[in-house]
Amino acid sequence: QVQLVESGGGLVQAGGSLRLSCAASGTIFSISAVAWYRQAPGKERELVASISRDGSTNYADSVKGRFTISRDNGKSTMTLQMNSLKPEDTDVYYCSLRLSTAMNYWGKGTLVTVSS
């Protein structure tokens, strides 16, 4: 019953910024954590950033200082603010939601392309 929809992807030049959003719909009770992942063709899916129920955050070393994850519980949305983008940030980005039941949900992904 839970669905996640990402938005905000697109084409941007190196050094620019993008803001990704993820809207959740359905019946959601207790959330353990929300996160953003990314995956390039032929590579493993990589954890980009996560935020837990208590608000603590975690970031991949490659994005620390450039990306910021946040959540808006009132609107059932979470965002990933991406600044100082690099060509190597080009990937399909996925939002994910983990409930207290240990059930995970995934969005369909949104493409971010950073040109040099």
N, C-alpha and C positions, 0 to 999 in steps of 0.2 A: 504493500500500500504506500510505501514511502518512495518518492521519486526526487531525484536531484537534477537540476538543469543549470549548466554553466553558461555564462555569457561574458562578453568583453574581449574575447580574443580578436586578433587581427594582425595587420602588418604595421611595423614601427621600425624606425631607423635606430641604429645603435646609439645608446645614450639616452634614448627616450623612455617613456613610461607607459604602462598599461595598468588597468585595474580590472581584475577578474572577479566576477560575482557568481555565487552559487545559491540558487533558491531551492528550498526544500518544501515539499508538499506531502500531505498525508498525516497519519497519526504518529506523532513522535512524543515519547515520554522522557525517559532519562537518557541523556547523551553522555557517553564516555569521552569522546574526542571527535574533532573534525579536522580534516587535513586536506592539503593539496599535494597531488603527485604529478609527475610528468614522465613522458615516455617518448623516446625517439625511435624511429624504425631500426630494428636490429639490436636495440638495447633494452636493458631491464628497466622496469618501472622504478622511478626514484622518488623518495619522499622529499618534498620541497619544504613544507612547513606544516606544523600541526599546532592545535590549541586544545587544551584539555578543559574539562568541566570547571576546574578552579581558575582558569584563565592563564595557566602557565603555557609558554610557547616553546617550540623547538624548531630549528632551521637547519637545513643542509649547509655545510661549510661553504659551498659554492654560491650561496645566495645571502649569507649573513651580511647585514648592513645595507642590503639593497632591497630586499623583499620584506613585507610586513603582512602577517595574517591577522584578521580580526573577525569578530562575529557580532551579529545583531540578533539576539534571541527573540526580541519582540516581533521581528519581521521574518524570522526563520531563514536568515541569510548569513553567508560568510563571504569574506572578500580576501583577495590577495593583491595588495598594492605592489607593483613591480617597478622599480626605478633603476636608472643606470643600466638599462638592458644591453646585453651582449649577444652577438650572433649565436653563441653556444647555448643561449637560453631558448632557442627555437625548438619547440616540442609541442606535443599535444598535452594539455593540462587537464587533469581530472580532479574533481572534488570528491571527497569521501566522508562518510558519516558512520561512526561506530556507536551503537546503542549499548546500554548497560547489559542487555541480553547477549552481548558479544556478536550481534548480527551487524554486518557491514553492508553499506549501500554505496553505489558508485554512479556518478553522472556519465554521460556519453562522451564527454571531453570537448574541449575547445582549442583550436589551433592558434598558437602564438608564433609569428614569424618575425625575426629580427634581422634586418638587412644591414650590411656594412656600408 
